[in-house]
Amino acid sequence: MSKKNRSIRVLVAGAGGFIGGHLVKYLHSLGFEQIRAVDIKPLSEWYQLDEQAENLQLDLSELANCRQATQDIDEVYNLAADMGGMGYIEKHKALCMLNVLINTHLLLAARDNQVKRFFYASSACVYNIDRQQSPDIQGLKENDAYPANPEDGYGWEKLFAERMCRHFSEDFGLETRVARFHNVYGPHGEYQGGREKAPAALIRKVLEAQKDSRKTIEIWGDGLQSRTFMYIDDCVKGIELIMHHEIKEPVNLGTSELVTINQLVGLIEDIAGVKLQRKYNLSAPKGVRGRSSDNTLLRQHLNWEPQTPLREGLRATYHWIASQMKSGVKT
């Protein structure tokens, strides 16, 4: 397989972001040698920069740039998007909707440049919000996305982009794969600035609270909302497995280890060796009441699912963020 990988020419769109940066390194570890990495950010602002890749700064909302990026490429991994945690996507719905330009133009360019396979990074935000009103939620199955009533803005764009992938497969023969990510976390991601997601934000708050004499932490919502969280190493492995498997339909990529936000804070406190007073901000963005991944379809196709225990992944993430904050590094 390694010899075959060396001959495949790969584009990772959004390579300057959290998941994209990890994916480039993971693909290199599997023997992929011809990797073009593209992001809108200047190279100096990429979360990780792999010197083995062909690294380009391009705005992929422009069709001409997508044509350049997909030239002589066999496989496209589209992770490019203007997004962040709930605090970002609830306040920037129009900007999140404009991500449709990226996927539209990448699909057109991939079709015209005869790309063989196309992976699209979707989100659990596509799921019908009426099915996510209880923290004791059962795992969301792939068909729970319909009838459609996704997260406003970001979720609608992701669901529309999924349909585009499907119809490009049906009408033009482009092999497309779609994975619905459930709350990815880990080192080398945002932990401050407004785009960070819950695990990184809460780790940062715990670290800050340890230096504060009041020893308090603000939690968005009442802390009873529930989620599952997937460690980044599982995410990139799942992406590659899905890309090279015959899964024609969108599939969940997440864990089934459901915890409340209060429990998540408790795990981080245990790792930090501290106990904090909790202050609940009921007016802050908090998303749906409960969200969990049903991995039945993923196991059926791959005989695999994400396996990193939440405590283990949080520990690695905690120590990385702590080292960044200690050294004064800003994301």
C-alpha positions in Angstrom: 0.0 0.0 0.0 2.8 2.3 0.7 4.1 2.1 -2.8 0.7 2.9 -4.1 0.4 5.9 -1.8 3.6 7.4 -3.1 2.1 7.6 -6.6 -1.2 9.3 -5.5 -1.2 13.1 -5.8 -3.2 14.6 -2.9 -4.7 18.1 -2.2 -5.5 19.0 1.4 -7.7 22.1 1.3 -7.7 23.9 4.6 -4.3 22.5 5.5 -3.5 25.6 7.6 -6.3 24.7 10.0 -6.5 22.4 13.0 -7.7 19.2 11.3 -6.0 19.9 8.0 -2.6 20.3 9.5 -2.9 17.0 11.3 -4.2 15.3 8.2 -1.2 16.4 6.1 1.2 14.9 8.7 -0.9 11.7 8.9 -1.0 11.2 5.2 2.8 11.6 5.0 3.2 9.0 7.7 1.2 6.6 5.5 3.6 7.1 2.6 1.8 9.8 0.6 4.6 11.8 -0.8 2.9 14.1 -3.3 0.8 16.4 -1.1 -0.3 19.9 -2.0 -1.4 21.8 1.1 -3.6 24.9 0.6 -5.1 27.5 2.9 -6.3 31.1 2.8 -4.0 32.1 5.7 -0.4 33.2 5.2 2.0 30.3 5.8 3.2 32.0 9.0 -0.3 31.6 10.5 -0.8 27.9 9.7 -1.4 25.9 12.9 1.1 23.3 11.5 3.4 23.6 8.5 4.7 20.4 6.9 7.9 21.3 5.0 7.5 18.1 2.9 4.3 19.3 1.3 3.8 21.8 -1.5 2.4 24.6 0.6 0.3 27.3 -1.1 -1.7 30.3 0.1 -4.9 30.5 -2.0 -8.4 31.7 -1.4 -10.5 28.6 -2.5 -13.7 30.6 -2.7 -12.4 31.7 -6.1 -12.9 29.2 -9.0 -9.6 30.1 -10.6 -7.7 29.2 -7.4 -9.5 25.9 -7.1 -8.5 25.1 -10.7 -4.9 25.8 -9.8 -5.1 23.8 -6.6 -6.6 20.7 -8.2 -4.3 20.7 -11.3 -2.7 17.2 -11.7 -4.4 16.0 -8.4 -5.8 12.5 -7.9 -7.6 13.0 -4.5 -9.0 16.1 -2.8 -9.6 16.4 0.9 -11.8 19.4 1.5 -11.6 20.7 5.0 -11.5 24.4 4.1 -14.1 26.5 5.8 -14.7 29.7 7.8 -15.8 28.2 11.1 -15.2 27.8 14.8 -17.0 26.7 17.9 -20.6 27.6 18.9 -19.6 31.0 20.0 -18.5 31.7 16.4 -21.0 30.0 14.2 -24.0 31.4 16.1 -22.8 35.0 15.5 -21.5 34.6 11.9 -24.2 32.7 10.0 -23.7 34.6 6.8 -20.0 34.0 6.7 -20.5 30.3 7.4 -23.0 30.1 4.6 -20.4 31.6 2.2 -18.4 28.4 2.6 -20.6 27.0 -0.1 -18.4 28.9 -2.6 -15.4 26.8 -1.5 -17.1 23.4 -2.0 -18.9 24.5 -5.2 -15.7 25.7 -6.8 -13.6 22.8 -5.6 -16.2 20.3 -7.0 -16.3 22.1 -10.3 -12.5 22.2 -10.5 -12.2 18.6 -9.4 -14.6 17.5 -12.1 -12.8 19.5 -14.8 -9.4 18.4 -13.8 -10.5 14.7 -13.6 -9.9 14.2 -9.9 -10.6 10.6 -8.9 -11.8 11.0 -5.3 -13.2 13.9 -3.3 -13.6 13.9 0.5 -15.9 16.5 2.1 -15.7 17.3 5.8 -19.3 17.8 7.0 -20.6 18.2 10.5 -23.0 16.9 13.1 -24.6 20.3 12.8 -26.5 19.0 9.8 -28.8 16.9 12.1 -32.4 17.9 12.7 -32.4 20.1 15.9 -35.8 18.7 16.9 -34.0 15.4 17.6 -31.5 17.1 19.9 -33.6 18.5 22.6 -32.6 16.2 25.5 -29.2 15.7 27.1 -30.1 12.0 27.4 -30.0 11.7 23.6 -29.6 8.4 21.8 -26.9 8.4 19.2 -27.8 10.3 16.0 -28.1 8.0 13.0 -27.3 9.2 9.5 -30.9 9.3 8.4 -31.7 11.7 11.3 -30.6 14.5 9.1 -34.0 14.4 7.4 -36.5 15.9 7.3 -34.1 18.8 7.2 -33.9 21.2 10.1 -30.2 21.7 10.8 -28.2 24.3 12.8 -29.1 27.6 11.3 -26.4 29.0 8.9 -23.5 26.6 9.3 -25.6 23.4 9.4 -27.6 24.4 6.3 -24.5 25.1 4.3 -23.0 21.7 5.3 -26.2 19.8 4.4 -26.4 21.6 1.0 -22.7 20.8 0.3 -23.4 17.1 1.1 -26.1 17.1 -1.5 -23.8 18.7 -4.0 -21.2 15.9 -3.5 -24.0 13.3 -4.0 -25.1 14.9 -7.3 -21.6 15.4 -8.6 -21.2 11.6 -8.1 -24.5 10.8 -9.8 -24.2 13.3 -12.7 -20.4 13.4 -13.4 -19.0 10.2 -11.9 -16.8 12.0 -9.4 -16.2 9.6 -6.5 -17.2 11.6 -3.4 -17.0 10.7 0.3 -18.7 12.6 3.2 -18.0 12.3 6.9 -20.0 14.1 9.6 -17.6 15.2 12.3 -18.6 15.2 15.9 -16.7 17.8 18.0 -13.0 17.2 17.1 -10.4 18.3 19.7 -6.7 18.0 20.4 -3.3 19.8 20.3 -2.4 22.4 17.7 -5.9 24.0 17.6 -7.5 27.2 18.7 -7.9 27.7 22.4 -8.6 31.4 22.5 -9.7 34.3 20.3 -13.3 33.3 19.7 -13.2 30.3 17.4 -12.2 27.7 19.9 -14.4 24.8 20.7 -15.6 23.6 24.1 -12.7 21.3 25.2 -10.0 23.8 24.4 -12.0 26.8 25.7 -12.6 25.0 29.0 -9.0 23.9 29.3 -7.9 27.5 28.9 -10.4 28.7 31.5 -9.2 26.0 34.0 -5.6 27.1 33.4 -6.5 30.8 33.8 -8.6 30.1 37.0 -5.7 28.4 38.7 -3.9 31.8 38.7 -7.0 33.7 39.8 -7.6 34.0 43.6 -11.3 33.6 43.1 -10.8 30.1 41.5 -14.0 30.4 39.4 -14.8 29.2 35.9 -17.6 30.5 33.6 -19.6 27.8 31.8 -21.9 28.6 28.9 -25.4 27.3 29.6 -26.4 25.3 32.7 -23.7 22.7 32.1 -26.2 19.9 31.6 -26.1 20.0 27.8 -24.4 16.8 26.5 -21.9 16.0 23.7 -19.4 13.5 22.4 -15.8 14.6 21.7 -13.4 12.9 19.2 -9.7 13.1 19.5 -7.8 14.4 16.5 -5.8 11.2 15.9 -9.0 9.2 15.5 -10.4 11.9 13.2 -7.6 11.9 10.7 -7.4 8.1 10.7 -11.2 8.0 10.1 -10.9 10.5 7.2 -8.3 8.4 5.4 -10.3 5.1 5.9 -13.5 6.7 4.7 -11.8 8.2 1.7 -10.5 4.8 0.5 -13.6 2.7 1.3 -16.7 2.3 -0.8 -19.0 4.3 1.5 -21.3 6.2 -0.9 -23.4 7.9 1.8 -22.6 10.4 4.5 -21.3 8.7 7.6 -20.8 9.8 11.2 -17.2 10.2 12.4 -17.3 10.6 16.2 -17.4 8.8 19.5 -20.3 7.5 21.5 -18.7 8.5 24.9 -21.5 11.0 25.9 -20.7 13.5 28.7 -22.4 16.7 30.0 -20.4 19.9 29.9 -20.3 19.7 33.7 -18.7 16.3 33.4 -16.2 17.6 30.8 -15.2 20.4 33.3 -14.8 17.8 36.0 -12.4 15.7 33.9 -10.3 18.7 33.1 -10.3 19.7 36.8 -9.0 16.2 37.7 -6.2 16.4 35.1 -5.3 19.9 36.5 -5.6 18.8 40.1 -7.9 21.6 41.0 -11.5 22.2 42.0 -13.2 25.4 40.9 -16.3 27.3 41.7 -18.7 27.2 38.7 -20.5 30.3 37.3 -23.1 29.6 34.7 -23.8 32.1 31.9 -27.3 31.2 30.7 -27.3 33.9 28.0 -24.2 32.6 26.2 -24.3 30.5 23.0 -24.8 26.8 23.9 -26.2 25.0 20.9 -28.5 22.0 21.0 -29.4 20.3 24.3 -27.8 17.0 23.4 -25.8 15.5 20.6 -24.2 12.0 20.2 -22.8 9.9 17.4 -24.3 6.5 16.4 -21.4 4.6 14.9 -23.4 1.6 13.7 -22.9 2.4 10.0 -19.2 3.3 10.5 -18.5 0.0 12.2 -20.4 -1.9 9.6 -18.3 -0.4 6.8 -14.9 -0.1 8.4 -15.0 -2.6 11.4 -13.5 0.4 13.2 -14.6 3.5 15.2 -12.8 6.3 17.2 -11.3 4.7 20.3 -9.3 7.3 22.2 -10.9 7.7 25.7 -11.9 11.3 26.4 -9.8 11.5 29.6 -6.7 10.4 27.6 -7.3 12.9 24.8 -8.0 15.7 27.2 -4.8 15.0 29.1 -2.7 15.4 25.9 -4.6 18.5 24.9 -4.4 20.0 28.4 -0.6 19.7 28.5 -0.2 21.1 25.0 -2.4 24.2 25.8 -0.6 24.6 29.1 2.8 24.7 27.4 1.5 27.2 24.8 0.2 29.5 27.5 3.3 29.2 29.6 5.5 30.2 26.7 3.1 33.0 25.7 2.3 31.6 22.3 -1.0 32.9 20.9 -3.1 31.0 18.3 
